[in-house]
Amino acid sequence: MEVMPGYKLTEVGVIPEAWEVRQVGELCEYQNGTALEHLFTADDGLKVISIGNYSVTGSYIDNGVHINRKYRREVEKFILMRNDLTISLNDKTSVGAIIGRVLLIPEDDLFVFNQRTMRLRPKSNVSPSYLHFLINAERVHGTIVGLAKPGTQIYVNTDDVIELKLPVPPLTEQRAIAAVLSDVDALLDSIDRLIAKKRNLKQAAMQQLLTGQTRLPGFSGNWDVKKLSDVSWFQEGPGVRNSQFTSSGVKLLNGTNIFRGELNLDTTTRFISKSEAHGAYAHFLADDGDIVLASSGITIEKLHEKVAFVKMDDLPFCMNTSTIRFKAITQFVTSGFLFHFLTGNEFKAMIGSIATGSAQLNFGPFHLAKVNISIPPIDEQFAISNILSELDEELVALEKQRNKTAALKQGMMQELLTGRTRLV
């Protein structure tokens, strides 16, 4: 293999000549966690880090589990300090998304680590932030997943971690790389906070505008209350059998194809033959402007994410089981107003009170026929829909900005953490 001048071929790939290959055990002091479940409480105290607290990107997920500080002496050995790292030795998923993920501790005396996780305390010649980015990078994480062993939950041994070999630049370059990637993380965090703020603003606007609690300027008068079935036509998808699935033809809609208000059939593997789609199932073919909704296997909290408009680019596709499509009866309700009603809290509350299932909802036309909808005059519906749609567009733009920034970060990590691009 030909190597560029200034680089060398090592066990971890091609890296700059000034970099070293070091094992985690050389870079960090380490200690395994212990079983602390007998001390868990929901009250305030030391936050517990178990495998359920690791995200797939190496950020902390707070599940509200603590240990009271009165037990501090009992857990002293497992209290974490600022710039400690903890790494998950097990995985609650079947695909290795959590195993080997690393958390960077932001302050002293705030966290304690549990069993099936391990503390890494970087030595003085190692940047904790650099290690955090490096081990969470897909290349290193993929290596750890490859070392995983089968069990009730897949796991890696302590030796798997401490013998893991990593590319290590000089300390000044470690810090420079970490600083650049930290700046991108700060940008992502600011976008996330803005998205959360916009979502809260939209929810408040929906609550006020869709119920008539707040009226837009120039509108007055009473609203009508009607059955959802009186103002819209709806149809549940048929139960297409597995034996009818084909590898090509007309796409079948499933609830998983609806996510955060968007319809995505690009990656579907379920089709029905064109002859059946345009024959026996012709009356289940969706139309441009339909509203589709997942009606099974979802939680009430996420119901608003499982509603989407059908666009011409999505067609053709055929409805399938556990999905419902709507057409507004335009003399009573606009499609935009109907869409926002189906994503609102009033609809959630009504469906939640009549649908079957506890953890996950299951409902159909029978349940929808019992739903009431409050509707203002058509011109007010248009005005309300326009405001809510503008908020939706702002959220979509922010989501695209976040995705673009996240993709930029991944590219930067591939360049900086391998030394292909140098900062010093």
C-alpha positions in Angstrom: 0.0 0.0 0.0 1.4 3.4 -1.0 1.5 5.9 1.8 1.8 9.6 1.4 4.9 11.4 2.6 4.5 12.4 6.3 2.2 9.4 7.0 2.7 5.8 8.1 0.8 2.6 8.0 -0.2 1.2 11.4 -2.6 -1.3 13.0 -5.2 1.4 13.1 -4.7 2.6 9.5 -2.7 5.3 7.9 -1.9 8.1 10.4 0.6 11.0 10.5 4.2 10.1 11.4 4.0 12.3 14.5 1.0 10.3 15.8 1.3 7.2 18.0 -0.8 4.1 18.4 -1.6 3.6 22.0 -3.9 1.2 24.0 -6.7 2.6 26.1 -5.1 1.1 29.2 -1.9 3.2 28.5 -3.9 6.3 28.1 -6.3 6.0 31.1 -6.7 4.6 34.6 -9.7 2.4 34.6 -12.3 0.8 36.9 -15.4 -1.3 36.5 -18.7 -0.3 38.0 -20.6 -2.3 40.6 -24.3 -3.1 41.2 -25.9 -0.1 42.8 -29.6 -0.9 42.1 -30.4 -1.4 45.8 -29.7 2.3 46.3 -31.7 3.7 43.4 -34.2 6.5 44.1 -36.2 9.0 42.1 -35.3 11.7 44.6 -32.5 14.2 44.0 -28.9 13.0 44.6 -26.1 11.6 42.6 -27.2 10.8 39.0 -26.7 7.2 38.1 -25.0 6.2 34.9 -26.2 2.8 33.7 -26.3 1.5 30.1 -29.7 3.0 29.6 -28.2 6.5 30.0 -26.0 6.3 26.9 -27.4 7.7 23.6 -26.3 6.3 20.3 -24.1 9.4 19.8 -22.4 9.4 23.2 -24.5 11.9 25.0 -26.2 11.5 28.4 -29.9 10.5 28.6 -31.4 11.5 32.0 -33.9 8.9 33.2 -34.3 10.4 36.6 -32.5 7.7 38.6 -30.4 8.9 41.5 -28.7 7.7 44.7 -29.2 9.8 47.8 -26.1 11.6 48.9 -26.4 10.1 52.4 -25.0 6.9 50.8 -22.0 8.8 49.6 -19.5 6.9 51.7 -20.9 3.6 50.4 -20.5 4.6 46.7 -17.3 6.8 47.1 -15.2 4.7 44.8 -17.8 5.1 42.0 -18.4 8.8 42.1 -17.1 10.5 38.9 -15.0 13.6 38.6 -14.9 16.2 35.8 -13.3 14.9 32.7 -13.7 11.3 33.6 -15.2 9.1 30.8 -17.5 6.2 31.2 -18.0 3.5 28.6 -20.9 1.1 28.2 -19.8 -2.6 28.4 -23.2 -4.0 27.5 -25.9 -3.1 25.0 -29.7 -2.9 25.5 -30.1 -3.0 21.7 -29.6 -5.9 19.3 -27.4 -4.0 16.8 -24.7 -2.7 19.1 -25.8 1.0 19.0 -25.0 1.5 22.7 -22.1 -0.8 23.4 -18.8 1.1 23.5 -20.4 4.5 23.7 -18.6 7.0 25.9 -19.8 9.8 28.1 -17.7 12.8 29.1 -18.4 13.9 32.7 -18.9 17.7 32.9 -18.4 18.4 36.6 -17.2 16.9 39.9 -19.5 15.0 42.3 -22.6 14.8 40.1 -22.6 11.3 38.7 -22.0 7.8 39.9 -21.4 4.8 37.6 -23.3 1.5 37.9 -22.5 -2.1 36.8 -21.9 -2.9 33.1 -20.2 0.4 32.6 -16.6 1.4 33.2 -14.7 4.5 34.2 -11.8 5.7 32.2 -9.7 8.5 33.8 -7.4 10.0 31.2 -3.8 10.6 32.2 -2.2 14.0 32.0 -0.9 13.7 28.4 -4.4 12.9 27.0 -7.3 15.2 26.3 -10.5 13.7 27.7 -12.5 15.5 25.1 -10.4 14.1 22.3 -10.9 10.6 23.6 -14.6 11.2 23.9 -14.9 12.2 20.2 -12.5 9.4 19.1 -14.1 6.5 20.8 -17.6 7.6 19.8 -16.5 8.0 16.2 -17.9 5.3 13.9 -14.6 3.8 13.1 -13.6 3.0 16.7 -17.2 2.3 17.8 -17.4 -0.2 14.9 -14.3 -1.9 16.2 -15.8 -2.3 19.6 -19.0 -3.7 18.2 -16.9 -6.2 16.3 -15.5 -7.4 19.7 -18.9 -7.9 21.3 -19.8 -11.3 22.6 -23.3 -12.8 22.6 -25.4 -13.1 25.7 -28.7 -11.9 27.2 -27.3 -8.6 26.2 -24.2 -8.4 24.0 -21.1 -7.3 26.0 -17.4 -6.6 25.8 -14.9 -7.5 28.5 -12.7 -5.1 30.4 -9.7 -6.4 28.5 -11.5 -5.6 25.2 -11.5 -2.0 26.2 -8.1 -1.5 27.8 -6.4 -3.3 24.9 -8.2 -1.3 22.2 -5.6 0.5 20.1 -6.2 4.2 19.1 -4.5 6.8 17.0 -3.1 9.5 19.3 -1.6 12.8 18.1 0.5 15.1 20.3 -1.5 16.7 23.1 -1.6 20.2 21.5 -3.2 18.6 18.4 -5.6 16.5 20.5 -6.8 19.7 22.1 -7.1 21.5 18.8 -9.2 18.7 17.3 -11.4 18.5 20.3 -11.9 22.3 20.3 -13.1 22.3 16.7 -15.5 19.4 17.2 -16.8 20.9 20.5 -17.6 24.1 18.6 -19.7 22.1 16.1 -21.4 20.3 19.1 -22.2 23.7 20.6 -23.8 24.8 17.3 -25.8 21.6 17.2 -27.0 22.2 20.7 -28.1 25.7 19.9 -30.1 24.5 16.9 -31.6 21.7 19.1 -32.7 24.3 21.7 -34.2 26.5 19.0 -36.1 23.6 17.5 -37.4 22.7 21.0 -38.5 26.3 21.5 -40.2 26.4 18.1 -42.0 23.2 18.8 -43.3 24.5 22.1 -44.4 27.7 20.4 -46.3 25.7 17.7 -47.9 23.5 20.4 -49.1 26.5 22.3 -50.4 28.1 19.1 -52.3 25.0 18.1 -53.8 24.7 21.6 -55.1 28.3 21.4 -56.1 28.5 17.7 -57.6 25.1 17.1 -59.9 25.3 20.1 -61.0 29.0 19.6 -59.4 30.0 22.9 -57.6 32.7 20.9 -59.2 34.3 17.9 -57.3 35.9 15.1 -58.0 39.6 14.3 -61.1 40.1 12.3 -62.9 36.8 13.2 -65.7 36.4 15.6 -68.9 34.3 16.0 -69.5 30.7 17.2 -67.8 27.6 16.0 -69.7 24.4 15.1 -69.0 21.1 16.7 -69.4 18.2 14.3 -68.5 14.5 14.1 -65.3 13.9 12.3 -67.2 11.6 10.0 -69.5 14.4 9.0 -66.7 16.7 7.8 -64.2 14.1 6.3 -64.2 10.8 4.6 -61.7 8.2 6.0 -60.7 4.7 5.0 -58.6 2.1 6.8 -56.1 0.2 4.7 -56.7 -3.5 3.9 -54.9 -6.4 5.4 -52.6 -7.3 2.6 -51.3 -10.8 3.2 -47.5 -11.6 3.3 -48.1 -14.0 0.4 -49.2 -11.0 -1.7 -46.0 -9.0 -1.2 -43.8 -8.6 -4.2 -40.4 -7.1 -4.8 -41.6 -4.5 -7.2 -44.9 -3.0 -8.4 -46.9 -0.5 -6.3 -45.6 0.5 -2.9 -47.6 -0.4 0.2 -47.9 2.2 3.0 -47.1 1.1 6.5 -47.1 3.2 9.7 -43.3 3.1 9.7 -43.3 5.1 6.5 -44.8 8.1 8.4 -42.3 9.9 10.6 -42.4 13.4 12.1 -45.1 14.5 9.7 -43.2 13.3 6.6 -44.1 10.5 4.3 -41.1 8.4 3.1 -41.6 5.4 0.9 -38.2 5.5 -0.7 -36.8 2.6 1.3 -39.9 0.4 1.5 -39.5 -3.2 0.6 -43.2 -4.0 0.5 -45.0 -3.9 -2.8 -48.1 -5.3 -4.3 -48.4 -6.3 -8.0 -49.7 -3.7 -10.4 -52.5 -6.0 -11.4 -53.8 -6.3 -7.9 -53.2 -2.7 -7.0 -55.2 -1.5 -10.0 -57.7 -4.3 -9.7 -59.0 -5.6 -6.4 -57.2 -2.9 -4.4 -57.8 0.0 -6.7 -60.1 1.7 -4.2 -57.2 1.7 -1.7 -54.8 3.7 -3.9 -54.0 7.0 -2.3 -54.5 10.4 -4.1 -52.6 13.6 -4.1 -53.7 15.7 -1.1 -54.9 12.8 1.0 -53.9 12.9 4.7 -52.5 9.6 6.0 -52.3 8.5 9.6 -50.7 5.5 11.4 -53.3 3.9 13.6 -51.5 1.0 15.4 -48.3 0.4 17.3 -47.8 4.1 18.3 -48.0 6.0 21.6 -50.4 8.8 22.3 -47.4 11.1 22.9 -46.0 10.5 19.4 -49.3 10.4 17.5 -48.8 13.9 16.0 -45.6 12.6 14.3 -47.5 9.9 12.5 -49.7 12.2 10.3 -48.6 13.3 6.8 -50.0 14.9 3.6 -49.7 12.8 0.4 -47.9 14.6 -2.3 -47.8 13.8 -6.0 -44.1 12.7 -5.7 -45.2 10.0 -3.3 -47.6 8.3 -5.7 -48.5 5.7 -6.6 -48.9 3.7 -3.4 -51.6 1.5 -1.8 -52.8 1.7 1.7 -52.0 -1.2 4.0 -53.2 -2.4 7.4 -52.9 -0.1 10.4 -53.0 3.1 8.2 -55.9 5.4 7.5 -56.4 8.1 4.9 -58.6 11.1 5.1 -60.3 13.4 2.5 -61.7 16.7 3.8 -65.3 17.4 2.8 -64.5 20.9 1.7 -67.9 22.5 2.3 -67.2 22.0 6.0 -63.4 21.8 6.6 -60.2 22.7 4.7 -57.5 20.0 4.3 -55.0 22.2 6.2 -57.3 22.7 9.2 -58.1 18.9 9.2 -54.4 18.1 9.1 -53.6 20.3 12.0 -56.6 19.0 14.0 -55.2 15.4 13.5 -51.8 16.5 14.9 -53.3 18.4 17.9 -53.8 17.7 21.5 -57.7 17.6 21.3 -57.5 14.7 18.8 -54.9 13.0 21.0 -57.1 13.3 24.0 -60.2 11.9 22.3 -58.4 9.0 20.6 -56.6 8.2 23.8 -59.9 7.9 25.7 -61.5 5.5 23.2 -58.7 3.6 21.5 -57.7 0.1 22.6 -54.3 -0.7 23.9 -52.4 0.9 26.8 -48.8 1.3 26.0 -49.5 1.5 22.3 -52.7 2.7 20.6 -54.8 0.7 18.2 -57.8 2.4 16.6 -59.8 2.4 13.4 -62.8 3.9 11.6 -65.1 2.7 14.5 -63.2 4.9 17.0 -62.8 7.9 14.6 -66.6 8.0 14.1 -66.9 8.9 17.8 -64.5 11.9 17.5 -65.8 15.5 17.6 -64.2 18.4 15.8 -64.7 22.1 16.5 -64.7 24.1 13.2 -64.8 27.8 12.6 -65.9 29.4 9.3 -63.9 28.4 6.2 -62.0 31.7 6.0 -60.9 31.4 9.6 -59.8 27.9 9.0 -57.6 29.1 6.2 -56.1 31.8 8.4 -55.4 29.4 11.2 -53.8 26.8 8.8 -51.6 29.4 7.3 -50.1 30.4 10.6 -49.5 26.8 11.7 -48.1 25.9 8.3 -45.6 28.8 8.5 -44.5 27.4 11.9 -44.1 24.0 10.4 -42.0 25.4 7.6 -39.7 27.1 10.1 -39.3 23.7 11.9 -38.6 21.9 8.7 -35.9 24.5 7.8 -34.3 24.1 11.2 -34.3 20.3 11.0 -32.6 20.5 7.6 -30.0 22.9 9.0 -29.4 20.5 11.9 -29.1 17.5 9.6 -26.6 19.4 7.4 -24.6 20.4 10.5 -24.6 16.9 11.8 -23.4 15.6 8.4 -20.6 18.2 8.4 -19.5 17.1 11.9 -19.3 13.5 10.7 -17.1 14.5 7.8 -14.9 16.6 10.0 -14.5 13.7 12.4 -13.4 11.4 9.6 -10.8 13.9 8.5 -9.5 15.1 11.9 -9.5 11.9 13.9 -7.5 10.1 11.2 -5.1 12.9 10.6 -6.0 13.3 7.0 -6.6 16.9 7.8 -4.2 18.5 10.2 -4.9 21.6 12.5 -1.3 22.1 13.7 
